Amino acid sequence: MNDKLQWNNVADKYEDEIFSVFKNDKGKKIEHYLKKHANKNHVAIDFGCGIGYALPLITPYFKKVIALDVSQECINKAQLVSYENVVFKQADLASTKIDPVKGDFAFCCNVAISGNNTRNYRILQNVLNSLKVGGIAVFVLPSLESSSLSSQKMIEWYKKENTVINEIPLDELTHLNEVDSKRVMQGIFKINDIPTKHYSFAELFSFFNKGNFKLENIDRVEYDWATEFNSPPSWMRDPYPFDWLVEVKRVK
C-alpha cells in the first residue's frame, strides 16, 4: 500500500489509531522548541500535518504556516478547524520532485517512519531543503534506544514475576523476535504489525550534521510508561520511553 492510500484510509479514525505525541509529551519539549524559534515575521512549514494535531501549537508563533501532507483526506479533516494563517497543500513528501516551498522554520513529527528507508531519508532531506539559510528544522523521530529500553523493562517486569526470558511470549518481545534481520539492521521493527523506522543517536548525528546543515541539538520527548504497557507497575519510572527531538540549522 502506498503512503497516500494508507493515510487516506486512516483519516477518519486518526484520533483512535495514531499516537498523539503532543498529548503525551511529559516535559512539553515540543512546545518549548516552538516557542524558542517563534517569530511572527517568519514562515513555518508543517511537514506531514495529518489531521492538524500540531497546528494549534504552531500557528500562534508564526506569520504563516504551510501545512503539507500526502493525504488529501487528512488535509480535509484538518481544514475543519479554521486558521487565518495556514495554507494547506497536498504533496508526496518523499518525492524528488516535490514543489519547492521555503520557510524559516520546519516541523516534522513522526513522519519519516515507514518501512522504506529510501523514502524516510528523502522526507528528511526535503524538510532540510525547504529551509532558508539560517532556518531551523525540528524533527520528532522514533528512538532505537528507547525501543531497546522498553524491551529491557518488559524483561525485568517478567523477571520480577518469576518468568525467565525464554518463557516470555514471543509477541511481547517486539523487535527481539523480528525474523527479518536485514530490516532490524536498518532500525525497522513492527509496531501493531506495521513496519516502523526507529533512529539511533549515531544515525541522526551522521545524517544531519553535514553539508549545508549543522546539528544544533538532539533532545528527548519523554512519555509515561503507560504509553508502552497496560497498567505498568509503580517501580517502572525514570528513564522513560522517548522519541528523539532533533534541531537542525541551515548554515549555507
N, C-alpha and C positions, 0 to 999 in steps of 0.2 A: 504494500500500500504506500502510495507517495504521500509526502508531507501534507499537501493541500487537502487531499481526500481524508486523511486521518484527522486533521484538525477541524475540517468542516463537519465530520461525523460527531466529534466530541463537543461541539459548540453549545448545544442545548443542555448538556449535563456537565458543563465545565466546572461549576462550583462543587459538584459532588465527586468528581473524578480527579481533579487537578489540585495537588497540594498547594496551599497558599503560603508562600514564603513570607508575605507581608504580615499575615495574621499571627504567624508563629515565630517571628524574629524576636528572640528573647531580649536582646540588648538594643533593639531598634537601630541596628547598624546601618541598614539601608537608608532610613530617613536621615541619619547622621551625615552620610556621604552626599545625599541630595542637597541637604542644607549647606554643606561645605562648599559645593560648587554652584549654588544658586546665584542667578544673575538675571534680573528682569529685562536685560537688554539682549540676552542670548537665546539661541535656538537649540532645543533639545530634541533628540531622536529616541523614541522607544522602539527598539528592535524586538519584534515578537510581542506585540502588545496584548495578544489574546483577546479576552473579553474586556480588557481595560482595568485589570486589578491595580496596576501601578499608576494609572493616570491621576487619581485623586492626590497622590503623593507628589507627582512630578509637576503637574500644571501650575500650582501656586508659585513655583520658584523660577519660571522661565517665561519669556515673552511669547514664544511659540513652541509648540510640541508637534513633531511629525511622528505619527503612530503607524508603524509598519507591521503587517502580518501576512503570512502566506494564505490564511483562511479568510475568505470574504464573509463566511458565516459568523466567525468570531468578531470580525470588524462590525458587522451589522448589530451584533449584541452590544458591543462597546459603545456604539453610537446612540443607544437608547438613553444614555446619560449625555446631557448637553454640556459641551465645553466651548467657550468662546475662542480659546487659543489653540485648539487641536485640529490638525489636518490628518485625515486617515488615508492611507494608501495600501492597496493590496500588492504584495511583491513576494517572489521567491527569494528568501533571504540568503540562500546558498548559491544563487545564480552568479555566474561570472559576468553576466550582462545586466545586473541589477541597475535600475535607473539611479544615476548619481544624485545623492542628496548630501548636503553638507550641514554640519551642525557644530556648535561649540561644546556640546555635551551629548554623550550617547549612553543609553542604559540598555542592558541586555541581560535579562534574568531567566536562567534555566531554559534557554532556547537551543543552544548548540549541544544537545544531549541525545541525539539519535544514535542508532546502532551503526551509523555510517560516518566514520571519522573524516572522510574526504569532505562531506557536506558540513560536518561540525566545524572543521578548520576554515572552510570558506566563509561560513557565517561570521566567525570571529574576525577574519580578515576584512570582511565587508564592513563590519562595525568600525574597525580601526580606520579603514579608508574613508569613512564618512566624516571623520573629524577634520576640522580646520586646524591649521598649525596653532599649537598652544591649547587645543581642545583636549578634553578629558573623557575617557570611557570608563564606565563602571560595569563590570560583569559579575553575575552570580552564577556559580557553576558547582555541580555535584563534586564532592570530595572523595577521592580514592581512599585517603587515610581515614576519613570518617566511616566509610563502609567497613573497613577493617576493624575500626574501633567498635562498631555495632556488633560485629561477629564475635569479637573478644568478650564483650559484655554479655552477650547471649550465652556463650560457652560458660562463662563464670556463673551466670544465673543457674544454668543446669547443674553445674558442679555443686553449688550450694544446696541443690535439691537431690544430691547423690546420684546424678546421671552423668556417666562418663561420655566423652565426646563421640565415641563410635556408636552410642545408643541414641544420639540426638537425631530426630527425624531429618532426612536429607533436605526436605523443602524449607527447613529452618536455617540452613547454612548458607543461604543466598549465594554469593559468588564463590564460596568454598566448594560447592558441588557443581559448578559450571563445567559442562562437558566440553565446551569449545575452548581449548587452551589458547588458541590464537586470539580469540575475542577477549579473553581475560587479559592477555598481554597488552591489549590496546585499551584497557580500562573500561571494557563494556560488560556489564552484568545486567541480569534481568531484575526489574522491579515490577511486581504484579504481572510477570510474564512478558514484559516489554523490555527489549534490549536498551539499556540506558548508559550513556557515556559518563564516566567518572574521571576526574582530572587529578593528577598528582601535583604536589608543590613544584617538583623539579620540571615537570612538563610545562606548567604555567610560566615559570621563570624563563625557560628556553624559548617558548613561543612568543611571549610578549616583549621581552627585553632585547629588541634588535631593530636594525634599520632605522626608520624614521620615528620609532616609538621607544619610550622609556617606561619601564615598570616602576610605578611610584610606590605601590604597597600591595601586599597580599594579606587580607584580613579574614576573619571568620564571621559568618552569620550563624549563630547557635540556636538550637531548638531544644525543647524539653524531650526527655526520653519517651514520653507518651506518643511522640510522633513516629517512633521506631517500633515500640512494643505496646501491646494491650496490657494495661494495668502493670506498669513496671514497678519493681519493689522500691521501697524507700531508700535503700542503700545506693541505688543507681543514680548518682549525681554527676558532679564535675569529674572528668571532662565530658561535655555534652556533644551530641551529634551536631554536625555543622556542614554548611556549604562554604566554598571559598568565595570571598569577595575580592575582586581584582581591580585595582585602579591603575589605569594606563594613560600616559600623556603623549600626544603627538608633538615631537620637538622640531620637526622639519618636514 
